[in-house]
Amino acid sequence: MSFGPNPWQQTSWDARAAGNFIGGGAGCGLLVFTWLASVQDSLRSVLIVLALALVSLGLLCVWAEIGRPWRAINVIFNPRTSWMSREAALAPLLLGSGALALFGVAAALPLAALLALGFLYCQARILQAAKGIPAWREPLTVPLLVATGLAEGAGLYWLFAPWWGQGTNLLWLGFGALLALRFVLGVGWYRRLARQLRPRALRAVNQAGHAFNAGSLLPLAIVLGVWATPLAPGWSAALQALAGVLAALGGAAFKFMLVTRAGFNQGFALPHLPVRGVRR
């Protein structure tokens, strides 16, 4: 049954749409963390290039999803009411400021980080604006996706930073704080949904939650372990990189499952049904 009183899974957004949220969220988070960490030397260029590539790849995914890709220009014509239009308006500014940062323009990286936060917020509001899908329209979806993108970006930073001899204890604990925040928001998001979702939709959310929990709790445990236990530099760098990979992959898997598997429509509410032969 493709429609009716029982929830059904949306088919308009597939893996390509999920790719926009995955690449855009991780890339924006990486730009923000690169600025906060005051990254130096060649690592700065590596991280900026990676961040811009992820954002561009995400935009390419959503462009490829459109049935008539060259009509995508229409998305920019409604910024007053559409979060997708606002995301599209920020994209060239974000990519342009990131490119200027590569060439050493001093004010470009802070500007790129600010635009990345705006881009990430727009992405979260795009998903939350789908009012017919309970798992997306939940108000906690917005802070959850923003925290997830920032944690992914911090994870990608720690995947590279230890091998360049960069990264401080404060940044390491900040990474742990983002993971903890992401987990707390995810628990609250799930508890609110558990009271309103039908069994089939709730099972899909549970599947997304497995990747989410693993991608939050495992790297958080590594963060606390490395912080509390003196280790040789090689072991410490390897564990920091592992925590970064887990955080990034866990967030990506969660967003993929959320878009492609947990996107169940609410279904119709029919409290009164007409009966043949009975007067109204």
Residue pairs with C-beta under 8 A, 6 or more apart in sequence:
1 8
2 8
3 268
4 267
4 268
5 267
5 268
5 269
5 270
6 198
6 200
6 267
7 197
7 198
7 200
7 201
7 264
7 265
7 266
7 267
8 264
8 265
8 267
9 204
9 261
9 263
9 264
9 265
10 133
10 263
10 264
10 265
13 65
13 259
13 260
13 263
14 65
14 260
15 256
15 260
16 61
16 62
16 64
16 65
17 61
17 62
17 65
17 259
18 255
18 256
18 258
18 259
18 260
19 57
19 58
19 61
19 62
20 58
20 59
20 61
20 62
20 123
21 58
21 123
21 127
21 145
21 255
21 259
22 58
22 251
22 252
22 255
22 256
23 54
23 55
23 56
23 57
23 58
23 59
23 61
24 54
24 55
24 58
24 59
24 87
24 119
24 120
24 123
24 149
25 58
25 120
25 123
25 145
25 148
25 149
25 152
25 153
25 251
25 255
26 54
26 149
26 152
26 153
26 156
26 248
26 251
26 252
27 50
27 51
27 52
27 53
27 54
27 55
27 58
27 116
27 153
28 51
28 55
28 94
28 116
28 117
28 119
28 120
28 149
28 153
29 116
29 120
29 149
29 150
29 151
29 152
29 153
29 154
29 156
30 47
30 50
30 51
30 54
30 152
30 153
30 156
30 157
31 48
31 51
31 52
31 94
31 98
31 109
31 112
31 113
31 116
31 153
32 113
32 116
32 117
32 150
32 153
33 150
33 153
33 154
33 156
33 157
33 171
34 44
34 47
34 48
34 51
34 109
34 113
34 153
34 157
35 109
35 110
35 112
35 113
36 113
36 171
36 174
37 157
37 161
37 166
37 167
37 171
39 47
39 157
39 161
39 166
40 166
41 164
42 164
43 160
43 161
43 164
43 166
45 102
46 160
47 156
47 157
47 160
48 98
48 101
48 102
48 109
48 112
49 102
50 156
51 98
51 116
51 153
52 95
52 98
52 99
55 91
55 94
55 95
55 116
55 119
56 95
59 91
63 69
63 72
66 72
75 82
75 84
75 85
75 88
76 85
76 88
76 89
77 85
78 85
79 85
79 86
79 89
83 122
83 125
83 126
83 129
84 122
84 126
86 122
87 119
87 122
87 123
87 126
90 115
90 118
90 119
90 122
91 119
93 115
94 112
94 115
94 116
94 119
97 108
97 109
97 111
97 112
97 115
98 108
98 109
98 112
100 108
100 112
101 108
101 109
101 112
120 145
120 146
120 149
120 150
121 142
121 146
123 145
123 149
124 141
124 142
124 143
124 144
124 145
124 146
125 142
127 136
127 141
127 145
127 258
127 259
128 136
128 137
128 138
128 139
128 141
128 142
129 137
130 136
130 137
130 263
131 137
132 265
132 266
133 263
133 264
133 265
133 266
134 193
134 196
134 197
134 201
134 264
134 266
135 141
135 193
135 197
135 201
135 204
135 205
135 258
135 262
135 263
135 264
136 258
136 263
138 189
138 192
138 193
140 185
140 188
140 189
140 192
141 189
143 185
144 182
144 185
144 186
144 189
145 255
147 178
147 181
147 182
147 185
148 182
148 251
148 254
148 255
149 251
150 178
151 175
151 178
151 179
151 181
151 182
151 216
151 247
151 251
152 247
152 248
152 251
152 252
154 174
154 175
154 178
154 244
154 247
155 175
155 219
155 243
155 244
155 245
155 246
155 247
155 248
155 251
156 244
156 248
157 167
157 171
157 175
157 244
158 167
158 172
158 175
158 240
158 241
158 243
158 244
158 247
159 241
159 244
159 245
159 248
160 241
160 244
161 167
161 171
161 240
162 236
162 237
162 238
162 240
162 241
163 237
163 241
167 240
169 227
172 223
172 226
172 227
172 240
173 223
173 227
175 219
175 223
175 243
175 244
175 247
176 220
176 223
176 224
176 227
179 216
179 219
179 220
179 223
179 247
180 216
180 220
182 216
182 251
183 212
183 213
183 216
183 217
183 220
186 209
186 212
186 213
186 216
186 254
190 205
190 209
193 202
193 205
194 202
197 205
197 264
198 264
198 267
200 264
201 262
201 264
204 257
204 261
204 262
204 264
205 262
207 257
207 261
207 262
208 253
208 254
208 257
208 258
208 261
208 262
209 254
211 250
211 253
211 254
211 257
212 250
212 251
212 253
212 254
214 246
214 250
215 246
215 247
215 248
215 249
215 250
215 251
215 253
215 254
216 247
216 250
218 243
218 246
218 250
219 242
219 243
219 244
219 246
219 247
219 250
222 239
222 240
222 242
222 243
222 246
223 243
225 239
226 236
226 239
226 240
226 243
231 239
274 280
